[in-house]
């Protein structure tokens, strides 16, 4: 079976399953599954950082099928997130993950001005997290003690497209300026010489001096958390796409080359490329996200280079489809063996953004994608 035929076959399997899953989870905002059934973060924590991905899945399915059920579910997800927009403590560097796949997607598809307004509110808040002395966007909030005022994380590269969109929409240069200054900082401090990536760095927020790195959600300081690698691959590729600054594409390629060189023979991605050799914990989300990033790189490079990234992405996706996807319609999630962080108590469970990026990668291959970033 050729690659396009394979991807179209997987696309049909996704549509068949999600039609059933969406119908029984219409009013939820899922994060994971309990006994194969989606939980509901709109009841548990409306400010949780993953709360835009269910809406994103729904917009992707609506774009591909024109089934109005998906649009209605996505719009409900978006409206529920208004509770988050009104909570200062619940707003952080992840605004892009919440409002690009919901409000901005809605505006792109329907022209809804209320959705545009939500996207711009989220973008202005994200821009407001910029530290002009340290030249970075602050990651998380703290308890008011300033302990995390100098923290930046690699994940933020995937939120910068909210600022790029706001610039394109308003022509206000501060949005793209802040995004690029942060990307420049990330290129300098996050990416190591070998193409591996730090998860968390700390910059003195008062004088801008680099302080230290943290292991974060990886195995330890100096290790190689695979989802962080994936955020960097996709994030720098997106910054290049929006700005055409060559160093961003080079950064994406460096990290992607490191990732490709470290893919195990099985094709299944560990939580950390430098976790102990007797540890077999996986993170399927890192695989799906990296595949998305590599497919975007493939569009931006020469034909010779393109094959390297396209083939690596296909390898990752085919292994996921064959070994880590659950196509049982009585089970809500698709992607299995996802891990949020190495040192968490729980590992290898379903996570909603795993499903989102798996679907997005397949849609990139079939040409059905609604581009959200």
N, C-alpha and C positions, 0 to 999 in steps of 0.2 A: 504494500500500500504506500503510495507516495505521500509526502508530508502534508500537502494541502488536503488531500482526501482524508488522511488521518485526522487532521484538525477539524474538518467539517463533520466528521463522524462524532468526535468528542463534543463539538458544539451542539449537535442534536441530542446527545445524552444529557448535557447540561440543561437544555431547554425543557426536556421531558421531565427531569427531576425537579427543577426549580418551580415549574408550574404547580406541582403538587405541594411542595414545601411552602411556597409563598402563600398559597390559598389557606393553609392552616396556621400561618404565623403572621397574618395580615397586620395586626396591631402591635407587634413587638419591635424592639430594637435589639437584635441578638448580639451576644459576644461569643458564647460557647454553647455546648449542648450538655444537658443532664439526662442521662438515660436515652440518648439519641434525639432528644427534643430541645429546641432552642430555648435558652433563658431569655429574660427581658430586662435590658439595662435601663429602659425608660422607667422602670419601677425601682431598680436597685441603685443606679447612679447615672443620671441624665448627663453628667459632665464627663463621662468616661471617654477616653481619647479615641476609641474605635467606633463611636456611635454614628459615624457617617458612612461606614462601609456597607451596611445593609441597604441604605438608600442608594449607594453606588451600584450595588448588584442589581437593584430594581431598575435603575436607569439604563444599565447595560442591557438588561433583558427587554425593557421597553423599546430601546433603540433597535434591537435585533428582531423583535417580534411584532411590535406595535400593539401588543395586548395591553389594554388600558388599565387592567388590574395592577400592573407593575408601576405605572405612573401614579396611581392613587396611593399605593403603599409608600412610594418614595416621598410624595408630598406630605403624607402624615408624619413620616420620619423627620422631615425638614421642620415642620411646624412644632413638633415636640421639642426640637433642639432650641427653640426660642427661650425655653427655660434656662438653658445654658448661656445664651447670649446675655441674659440679665444677671448672671452670677460672676462677678469679677474673679472670685477665687477659683472658678471653674474654667477660666480662659487661660490658655498657655500657648506654647509654641506649636501645639497640635491643631490649631484652628484650621489649617489647610486640610488635614485629614477629616475634619468634621464637616466643613462647609463647601469644599470643592466638589465632593461626590453628591452633595444634596442641593444646596441653594444655587451654587454656580452651575451645576449640571442642569437644574430646572430652568434657569435663565437662558442657558445656551440652547436648550431644546424648545422652550415655549415662549421666551421673551418676557417671562413674568417679572414685573418690576419690583414686587415685594421680595422676590428671591434675589434679585440684583442688590437690593438694599441690604439683605442679610449678608451677602458675600462681602460687600464693602465695609459693613460694620466689623466683620471678622478680620478683614484685611487691615483695617485701621488699628484694631487692637493688636494684631500681630506686629505691625510696624512700631507700635508703641512699646514693644518689649526690647527694642534696639538700644544697646548701650553704646553711645557715641565715642566714649573713651576707649573701651575694649574692642569696639568694632565687631560686635556679635549680637545675635538675638538670644536673649535669655531663655533657657529651656523651661524649667519647672518653677512653680511658686514654692515658698517655704512657709514656715510658721510665723513669719513677720520678724525673724531674727537676722535676716540677710545672709543666712548660711549658704544659700544656693544662688545668690545674686550674680555670681561669676560663672555659673555653670552653662555650658552649651553642649548639645549632643548631636551626633551625626544624623539622627532621624530628621532633624529640622530641614535638611536638604530637600526632603519630600514635601515640606510645607511652603517652601519659597514660591512654588508656582501660584499660590494664592496672591502673593505680592506682584508677580509678573502679570497675572490676570487683571488685578486692580490697576496696574499701570496701563495696560492695553485699553482698559475700559474707560479710564478717567484722563489719561495722558498726563497724570501727575508724576513727575520724575522721581519723587522721593521713594515711591514703592520699588521701582527697579534699582535705584541706588542702594537702598537698604539691603535688598536681596543680594545684589552683587558684592557688596562689602562683606556680608556674612559668608557668601560662597568663597570669596578670596581668603577669608580667615580660615574657613574649613579646609580649603586646599592646603594651607600652610601648616595647620596644627593637627588635623585629623589623619591625613594620609601619610603613612610611613614610607620609607624609601623602598620597601619591597612590595608596596601596594596593599598591605594590610591596613586596617583602620582602627583607630581608637573609638570607643563608644562615647565617653564623657571627657571633656577637658574643663579645666577651671582657669579663668583669667581674672586677675585682680580687677574688680569692677570700678575701683577708684582711680587707678593709674594705668590700667591696660596691660600690665605685665603678665606674661604667661606664667601660670603657677604649677600645674601638674595634670596628670591624666588619672582616670579611674577605670576599673574593669567594667563597672556597670552591669549590664545584663549578660556579659560574657563570663568566661571561666575565671579570669583574674586580670589584673593590670598587665598590659603588654600582650594579652592574648588576642584572639581574632574571632570575635562574635560574628557569626555568619549573617544574621539579619542586619547587623550594622554594615557589613560589607555590601549587602544587597541594597540598603538605603543609599549608600554612597554611589553605587553603580548607576542606579536609576536616577537619583537626585542630581548628580553632576551631568548626566546625559540630558536631563530636562533643563538645567541651567544653560547648557550649551544651546539647546534648541531655542530657548527664549532670547538668548543674548548674542549667540554666535561667537562668544569668546573662546578661542581655541584651547586655552589651558583647561577649560572645564571638560571638553571632550577628551583631552589627554588624560585628565584625572580619572574620568569614568573608565577609560580603556585600561589604565594602570591597575585599578581596583578589579576590573573584570578579568584581566589577565591573571592576576593573583588568584581570584576565585576559581577560574577555570583550571589553573594548575593544581589546585587543591581538592578538586572534586574526587571523592573516593571512587574506587572501581565499581562499586555498587550503583553510583549515581545518586545515592541518597545523602542529603546534606546534614552534617552534625550541627549541634547548637553552636559549637565553637571549633574552628579548625585546629586549635591548639589545646583542646581538652585532652585529658589523659587517654592514652591509647586503649585502655581497657574500659573506656566509657563509650557507650554506643547511643547516647541520647541524640535524637534527631530534631530538626526544625524544618518541616515542610514549607513553612511560609517563606523562609529564606530562599528556598529553591524557586518558588513561584515569583517572588519579587525580583530576584536576580535575573530570571528569564525575561521578565518584562523589560528590565533595564538593558539587557543584552540585545533584545529585539529593537529597542530604540537606537542603540549604538549602531546596529547593523544598517540602519537607514541613513546614517550620517557619514559613513566611511566609504572607502573604495570597495569595489566589488570583491577584490581579493581578501581584504580584511573582513568584509561583511560576512563571508562564509564562516569565518571563525566564530563570530558571535551568534550568528543564526544557528549554526550547528550545535553549539554549546547549549543554547536555549532550548532547542528541540530535544536534545538529550535529557535535559532536566525535566522538561514537561512530559516526555514519553514515560520516563521512570515514574513520575508522580501518578500519571494516569493509570499505569499498569499495576502499581504496587501500593499507592497511598490514597486512592480515591474510593469513596464508598458510594456506589450508585443505587443502593437500596432506597426506595422512595419512602419507606417507613422511618428512615433516619434523616434528620434535617440537614446535617452538614455533608459536605463533599470531601474536603481534604482532611486527612488524618495525620497524627503524629506531629502536631505543631507545638512549639514550646515558646513561652513568653520570655523566660530568663533562666539561665543555667542554674542559679542557686535558689530558684523558687521551690516550694514544697511539691508542686505538681508539674509534671512534664508530659509531653506527647498526648495532647488532647486537641479537640477541634477549636479553631479560632476563626472568627468571621472574616478577618482580612486575608486569611489563607484562601478561603473560597473566592474572595473578591479578586485577588491577584491571579489566581489560577484561571478564572473566567476571563479576566482582562487579557492575559497572555494568549489564550485560545482565540479570543476575538481579534487580537492583533494579527494572528496567523490567517484567520479566515476573512479579514477585512470588515468585520461587523462592529468594530470597537467605536464607542462614543468616547472620544479622547477627553479626559477630565483634568489633566495636569498641565 
